[in-house]
Amino acid sequence: MSRSAKLQALVVCAHLRPGRNKRRSRYVMQPISGLHIASLVGEEGFDVRLHHEDWHGPFGVSARRRYDLVFLTGLQVDFDRMRQLAFHFRRDGAVVAAGGSICTLFPEFAAEFFDVVCAGGVESAAEVAADFLAGRLKPIYRSPITAIRPYRVDYRHFVRNRISPSMHLVESSRGCSFRCAFCTMPSEVGGHAGYRLDALAEALDSAAASAPLFSFRRWYPTVLLLDNNFSDDRAHMLAVSELLRARRDVRGWGALVTQNVLNDRELLRLLARSKCNGLFIGLESLDRELLRRHNKTQNLGRRDVIEDIAYAESLGIGVTYGYLFDPRRQTAAEMRRQIETIARHPTMPMPTYMSVIAPLVGTKAFWDEAEAGSLAPNLRLRDLDGETIAYADLADDPAALVDFVEKLFRRPWEVVGRWGVLAKTIRRLFRSGTLNPIRWYFIAAANLHCFVWSRAEKSAKRTYLAGTDTLDPQYFERPADLSEEDRRRYFDPIVVTEADGALAAWLRPALKARAEGRKSLHMEPTDEPL
């Protein structure tokens, strides 16, 4: 079938910026979700285009091509953007399918805004495309995330759509078997599953073959494994490590793992021999009480994680991590002391990113806060961005907390000095046990990321408080003839709580079901006949 004769399909990775603006960041981790969807749609009956709003900028709703089938995906914080785009595409006559966290957790609710909802694994995209061609679409498709079916990941979609990350972005497994209270994985996935090694090898082949001639990943091919938890299945982790070690077209690789991996010195040496040059660990916090409250049990087995990090880096494995703050239990002064302590420690890396804990919908932490009535009034999905304070009960005066988080995210050099961080970066480079300038670059870039990110993210004027914070310009890009019904349906932000703090109507059935399920588990046995 000629390209001109094919139906037009579009995959959009929706994205709303942390600064509530329309800038681009080309953040390396995001484009892979669209790549997998585009690969599953295939090219038998479709001409597939891939647009990522972080990489390309917001999709231009004023000058749209005619599309037959559109796939939308995004994080919880991006769900409003998916609704906005759905209005424009549906108005143009396209069939709109959507997936992601809210679609997986609340598919019937999501079906109010899209023609098709994909709940669970990405494989349902192939079913949607096939059923569209056959004229038998269903409103909801369900695919267990841990039931991975073989499919070919076609990295030519990156080249065709001018997405050129510095590393090969690859996934070798999905999900996580840990049950951290603030994470959506237990509710969305509930387990862990690995890709077949032959499928992974085929994906690596495609990634290598599609790398542009004049690109960093062509001349120094590095693989970033974007698994939710690469270390969940030790046997699979070791098999993938050996596969990467044996490939001559892989110079180095990195992955996302749990903190307890650093406790195993023998494993670290094996990973280093397998060309691992970076690990992003789920450290989350040095506050052990915070870790206990959120069931981060894998971080509580060993106290001296800083010593473990230093050992990993002595093997040439750069260690990065994110850091969480809890405004319900920590004052602004306590948060500042924590980050200052990290900055002063000679061997502890700086966090790659920092965040206040967000009550992501569907997590255990969210339901606990909802039952306790502790969520902020007028809380919106848009406020679950890791920067906005989303709780009613706070450990400190809101003004003090806002002052701290605004500096932390927009001007971190006012919290920790640039020169001190630069000095410790240089010390880490000399301790890294390597003279490889590429590995030095990765270590330095991660250590300085919070400064670079904040300078690039020029923010709109914000309150950093749920319910009152600024909305992105995209909320107001509406046609002049928009009806009140369509404005409410597609453009008003989705609320999580009402003005009095009560849970929004769309969430109450799930809260009731949770309470009833817990009650049934605790019913006393009876000897009376049924």
C-alpha positions, 0 to 999 in steps of 0.5 A: 500500500502506498504511503499516500493511500494509508490512513493517517495515525498520530501518537501524542505524548501529552505533557504539561510543563512543571513551570506551567509554560509552553517551553520544551526540555527534550527530557531523555526519559519521556519519548519511549512511551510513544515509540512503543505505541507507534510501533504497535500501530504498525505501518500495514494500514497507517502512516504513523506520526509521533509527537511528544509535547516535551520534545516538540512543544505543545501540539499546534491545535490551530493548524492540524492535519486531518487524522483518522486515528489518534492515540493519546498518552500521559501521566496523571498530571497530563490528563487534562491536556489529553482531554483538551487534545481529544476535543480538537481531534474529535471535532475534526472527525478523528477517532481518539484512543487514550491510555496512561495512569488515569485510563488504567485506574479509572477506565469508565471515567476516562471513557467520558472524554475519549472514543476508546480507552486503553487500560493496562499494557501498551499492547492494546494499541495493536488491538485498537488499530486492528479493530479500527481497520475492521470497523469493530472498535470497543469503548474499553480495551484491557491488557494486563501490564505484566502479560507482555506479548512479543512485538517489534519496537521500531526505532525508525519512528524516532528518526522520522519524527526528529526525536534524537536522544543522546542515548538508546532508550530501551525497556527490558521489563515492566512493573515493580513488586514492591508496594510503596505507598506513594507509587501508582505501580502497585495499583496499575501493575501489581507485579513485574514482568520481563521482556524476552531476551530475543525481543530485547536484542531485536530492539537493540538492533533497531536502536543501533541501526536507526541512530543518525550517522552524526549523533552521539549514540552512533559514535558512543552508543549508551543504553538507558534501561527505562524499566520501572525496577530493573532489579526486581527479578535478579535472574532477568537483570543478570541475563540482560547485563550479560547481553549488554556486556557481550554486545560490541555496539554497546559502550555503556549502560544505565538503569533504574534500580532499588536502593538495596542493590547497592548493598550487594558489593559482588553484584556491583562489581559484576554490573561494572564488568558488564559496562554499567556506568550509571544507576538511578536508585530509589533513595527517596529520602534519608529520613527513615521515618518517611520511608517507614510511613510509605512502606519503602521497606527495601531502603531500611535494611542498611543504614549507610547508603552513602558508603554504598554510593561511594563504593559504586562510584569507585567502580565507575558507576555513577549513582543518581537519585530523586529526593522527596520532601513531606510538607505534612511532617517536615517544616521548611527549616527541616527540609532545608537542613536535609538538603544542606546536609547532602550538599555538605557531605563530600561523597554524597551526590546531589539529587538529580531531581527533588519533589514534594510528595504528591498524593497520586490518585489510586495510591495507598497514600492517596486513599489514606489521605482521602479517608482522613480528610487531609487533602487540600480543598479544590485539589486538581489533577494538574496539582499532582506535579511534585511541586505543588503542596496538595495537603490541608494539614501541614507541618509549617506555615504555608507561606514558609513552605511556599517560600522554600519550595519556590526556591528549591525548584526555581532558584536552588542556588539560594538553598545550596551554594553553586561553588560547594556543589561544583567542588564536590562534583570534581571530587566525585570525578576523581574518586570515580576510578575512571579516566573516561570523559564520557563517564565523567560527563554523566556524573557531572551532568547528574550532579548539576542537573537540579541547577540546569533544570531550574535555569531552563524552567522559567516559571509562570507566577505561581502560588505552589498551593493546590487549588489556587496555582496557575493553570497552563496556557493550553487550558485557554486555547479554546475555539470561540464557539465552544459550548458551555458543556464542552468547556466543562467536559474538556477544558475545566481542570479535573478536580480531585476534591471539592471546595469543602475538601470532600472527594470529587464525585468521580472518585467516591465509588472507588473509595466506597469499594475500598472501604467495603473490601477492607470491611469484608476482609475483617469480618468475623467467621461464623458457625451459623448455617448459610 
